[in-house]
């Protein structure tokens, strides 16, 4: 999605974030609107430790 936005004239305004179970990226469209795209793999979500 970010690549398509950049190819259409937008720009990346922040580095992507990769936390293993969650990935996010940001872009600005040609009108100046900023978009945040995120994906979460809930099966890889860190589980709390049981004490």
N, CA, C and O of each residue as an XYZ file, in Angstrom:
204
protein
N       0.820     -1.178      0.000
C       0.000      0.000      0.000
C       0.875      1.257      0.000
O       0.623      2.201     -0.748
N       1.905      1.252      0.851
C       2.792      2.420      0.923
C       3.512      2.619     -0.406
O       3.639      3.747     -0.882
N       3.982      1.526     -1.007
C       4.673      1.630     -2.301
C       3.741      2.225     -3.358
O       4.152      3.082     -4.140
N       2.489      1.770     -3.380
C       1.522      2.311     -4.345
C       1.299      3.799     -4.124
O       1.205      4.558     -5.088
N       1.213      4.226     -2.869
C       1.005      5.640     -2.565
C       2.202      6.474     -3.022
O       2.029      7.552     -3.591
N       3.404      5.982     -2.777
C       4.613      6.701     -3.197
C       4.696      6.745     -4.721
O       5.035      7.780     -5.295
N       4.388      5.626     -5.376
C       4.406      5.592     -6.845
C       3.401      6.566     -7.449
O       3.593      7.031     -8.573
N       2.329      6.883     -6.718
C       1.292      7.796     -7.206
C       1.584      9.254     -6.849
O       0.772     10.134     -7.136
N       2.743      9.516     -6.223
C       3.102     10.899     -5.920
C       3.159     11.239     -4.449
O       3.508     12.364     -4.091
N       2.823     10.288     -3.583
C       2.905     10.530     -2.144
C       4.339     10.404     -1.662
O       5.267     10.248     -2.455
N       4.504     10.473     -0.349
C       5.850     10.335      0.205
C       5.788      9.634      1.553
O       4.788      9.707      2.267
N       6.873      8.957      1.881
C       7.014      8.331      3.192
C       7.446      9.419      4.170
O       8.395     10.151      3.887
N       6.776      9.539      5.307
C       7.160     10.572      6.271
C       7.687     10.008      7.585
O       8.122     10.766      8.452
N       7.654      8.682      7.743
C       8.189      8.065      8.960
C       8.713      6.681      8.604
O       8.191      6.027      7.701
N       9.734      6.241      9.307
C      10.284      4.907      9.090
C       9.273      3.850      9.500
O       8.480      4.070     10.416
N       9.294      2.697      8.826
C       8.404      1.608      9.241
C       8.781      1.085     10.622
O       9.935      1.179     11.040
N       7.794      0.532     11.325
C       8.006     -0.064     12.654
C       7.713     -1.550     12.546
O       6.626     -1.937     12.116
N       8.668     -2.387     12.931
C       8.473     -3.828     12.884
C       8.772     -4.398     14.263
O       9.924     -4.425     14.696
N       7.730     -4.854     14.948
C       7.863     -5.404     16.297
C       7.729     -6.926     16.296
O       7.526     -7.538     17.345
N       7.844     -7.535     15.109
C       7.696     -8.985     15.003
C       6.251     -9.398     14.827
O       5.891     -9.971     13.799
N       5.420     -9.117     15.810
C       3.997     -9.472     15.745
C       3.149     -8.328     15.195
O       1.978     -8.518     14.867
N       3.752     -7.128     15.097
C       3.032     -5.959     14.590
C       3.950     -5.164     13.667
O       5.130     -4.971     13.960
N       3.385     -4.702     12.538
C       4.138     -3.911     11.574
C       3.323     -2.672     11.246
O       2.108     -2.752     11.064
N       3.982     -1.541     11.172
C       3.311     -0.302     10.806
C       4.165      0.534      9.878
O       5.393      0.492      9.946
N       3.520      1.289      9.013
C       4.229      2.165      8.080
C       3.351      3.397      7.860
O       2.140      3.350      8.076
N       3.962      4.488      7.433
C       3.252      5.752      7.288
C       3.565      6.387      5.945
O       4.671      6.256      5.419
N       2.572      7.077      5.400
C       2.815      7.842      4.183
C       1.917      9.076      4.164
O       0.922      9.163      4.884
N       2.301     10.012      3.325
C       1.520     11.236      3.122
C       1.055     11.232      1.678
O       1.866     11.048      0.771
N      -0.248     11.433      1.444
C      -0.756     11.437      0.079
C      -0.482     12.791     -0.589
O       0.059     13.702      0.037
N      -0.856     12.908     -1.851
C      -0.529     14.122     -2.606
C      -1.265     15.359     -2.105
O      -0.887     16.480     -2.443
N      -2.313     15.169     -1.302
C      -3.048     16.291     -0.724
C      -2.514     16.679      0.658
O      -3.011     17.618      1.279
N      -1.499     15.949      1.135
C      -0.915     16.247      2.434
C      -1.521     15.487      3.596
O      -1.131     15.699      4.744
N      -2.481     14.592      3.314
C      -3.076     13.789      4.386
C      -2.104     12.690      4.794
O      -1.507     12.040      3.936
N      -1.941     12.481      6.082
C      -1.035     11.461      6.586
C      -1.819     10.208      6.957
O      -2.868     10.273      7.597
N      -1.282      9.075      6.537
C      -1.933      7.783      6.743
C      -1.007      6.874      7.527
O       0.207      6.887      7.324
N      -1.581      6.084      8.424
C      -0.852      5.089      9.216
C      -1.447      3.727      8.873
O      -2.638      3.495      9.081
N      -0.620      2.830      8.351
C      -1.056      1.485      7.990
C      -0.454      0.522      9.005
O       0.737      0.601      9.304
N      -1.271     -0.389      9.538
C      -0.770     -1.326     10.545
C      -1.312     -2.724     10.280
O      -2.417     -2.900      9.767
N      -0.501     -3.710     10.646
C      -0.890     -5.111     10.578
C      -0.472     -5.778     11.883
O       0.648     -5.583     12.357
N      -1.378     -6.565     12.458
C      -1.056     -7.317     13.673
C      -1.355     -8.791     13.452
O      -2.427     -9.157     12.970
N      -0.383     -9.639     13.816
C      -0.568    -11.085     13.803
C      -0.860    -11.496     15.243
O       0.057    -11.681     16.043
N      -2.135    -11.635     15.563
C      -2.547    -11.899     16.941
C      -2.016    -13.244     17.442
O      -1.849    -13.430     18.648
N      -1.748    -14.188     16.523
C      -1.204    -15.478     16.959
C       0.231    -15.359     17.446
O       0.709    -16.231     18.171
N       0.924    -14.296     17.062
C       2.314    -14.086     17.481
C       2.419    -13.049     18.599
O       3.523    -12.683     19.003
N       1.275    -12.574     19.100
C       1.251    -11.569     20.155
C       1.962    -12.103     21.407
O       1.696    -13.226     21.835
N       2.859    -11.310     21.992
C       3.562    -11.778     23.193
C       2.588    -12.080     24.329
O       1.702    -11.277     24.620
N       2.750    -13.222     24.960
C       1.878    -13.635     26.045
C       2.504    -13.220     27.395
O       3.722    -13.281     27.561
N       1.664    -12.802     28.349
C       2.200    -12.440     29.655
C       2.729    -13.682     30.392
O       2.219    -14.790     30.226
N       3.739    -13.464     31.187
C       4.291    -14.565     31.970
C       3.389    -14.856     33.148
O       2.902    -13.932     33.798
N       3.160    -16.128     33.434
C       2.375    -16.525     34.614
C       3.315    -16.717     35.784
O       4.328    -17.405     35.666
N       2.989    -16.116     36.904
C       3.838    -16.259     38.096
C       3.298    -17.287     39.033
O       3.888    -17.535     40.085
